[in-house]
Amino acid sequence: MIVHIKISLEEVESKGREYRWERPNQCPNSCNGKIWGHGFVYRYFRDCTNAIPLKRWRCSVCHIILQYRPLGFWRRFQDSCSRIYSALLERISNGKWPPDIPRQRGGYWLSKFTEYAVLHEMIIEDDLRKSVLYFIEKEFCFI
Ligand SMILES: [Zn+2]
């Protein structure tokens, strides 16, 4: 289970495994199990030179594994969701991707967004821009 927490990626990158992670208070399954450290997974994020060690935890009773992930970053994406949405808005409004977004990457985001919005009947008034703004407002994730 992924748990999004507010952290500074720069700070975690500079301190590495010495970063002091805050232990979860309790198991999300409410089993009253004790939460123990369960190592790290390394993930890449945009603007970070190295892979970042993200702390994992394990419940002693139900054995669920919790993996921390920075707030605002979806699973399997290196860019923050706000950066993804702002790139989508620029592409839809101006027909061009922001210069720092590779066309292939942006195209993948746009295709995933459109696929999700169509599948869930969330295209607002046949306007992709309005649909993206709606997703931002509701903090929806399209993956
Ligand atoms: Zn548990």
Residues whose N, C-alpha, C, O or C-beta is under 5 A from the ligand:
A	BS01	ZN	C27 N29 C31 G33 C59 V61 C62 H63
